[in-house]
Amino acid sequence: TARGLQNPIIVTDENVAKFHLEKMQNLLQAKAVIIPAGEEHKNLETVSRLWKAFLENGLDRKSTVIAFGGGVVGDLAGFAASTYMRGVDWIAVPTTLLAMVDASIGGKTGFDLPEGKNLIGSFHPPKLVLADPSLLLTLSDRDLRSGMAEVVKHGIIADPELFAFCANGMDWVKNNLEDVVKRAMAVKIHIIEEDPYEKGIRATLNLGHTVGHAVELVSGFKLTHGESVAIGMAVEAAYAVRVGVAVRGVDEAIESTLSNLGLPTRIPEELSREEIIRAMRVDKKKNAKSIRFALPMEIGRVELVDVTNLEEVL
């Protein structure tokens, strides 16, 4: 692909740069801009830095931005690409499990405001997603586990066999990463092809995220996105069973699979429930009186349910 790119620029973060940037730059003969790592930098300030770097490096409308990193890098580079000169092409080269199975596919880009995650953004799909599972070998154990939360999510939504794979635990997953990545990507691709702009069915991908985003925010990002989504899925599944919309035992199945992967399933005691509820109300999936949750009915089927009493969920 390198030969077809005019004046490409690689966007990556400090962590990825350490391991892989030199190889990538040599391969593509591309310039690079390195941003600080971490969700706390997923803000307008970093986007401004990217716009500036694009200008300084002479990017024009025919240029291509290459997002080389995890979900945060993809969200920021994709958003910067969607707005620079009213939109330039970008390519996603995800380096984390989370980004491979979730963040890099679907065209959602954006950044956070202090009040909530992903409140500013655009739909701007990459021209190409290049997911190479061998890049995952340099991931920390915690990052790999975090990514598994989204894999579990995709199993619950549409692939019971993938969910069963996850129940085998981390060692099995590590030995079968390529299969796991392929199947998890397939679920998301199928859903976004049906509903690219989230007018309906795509909202099922928010399973675990209504509670999860709020928990992540209130923890000050001490919990990773994946850990927060795992907690969110467990909490939302327990609620779905309690109110009688889900088949019995689905909450236990989800909780035990997440635990087998070393993921948390409970909201930490020290996090304020009031703050979590406040964050849920600001989250982008709200309409005034009720919040739309994607709740698991059984493994392989999730439905959208409007919930008014958020205290009851927690």
HUUR-V205456 format. One line per field, one symbol per residue. psi: psi as a letter, one per 30 degrees, with the letter a starting at -180 (. if undefined). A space follows every 50 residues. Layout:
psi: ???
This chain:
psi: feffkkhlkkklleeeeeefeeeeeeefhllkkklkkkefgileeeeeee eeeeeeggkafflkkjjjaaeeeeeeeeeeeffkhgjlllkkikfleeee fdefkfgklalllfflkhfkaljiklfkkjjjfffffgkleeeeeeefef eeeeeeegieeeeeeeffleeeeefheeeeeeeeeeeeeeefeeieghfc effffgkffeeeeeeeeffhgekleeeeeeeeeeeeeeeeeeggflkkfe eeeeeeeeefggklgkkkefkkeeeeeeeeeflfgkkdelkjkjkkeljf kklkkkkejeeee.
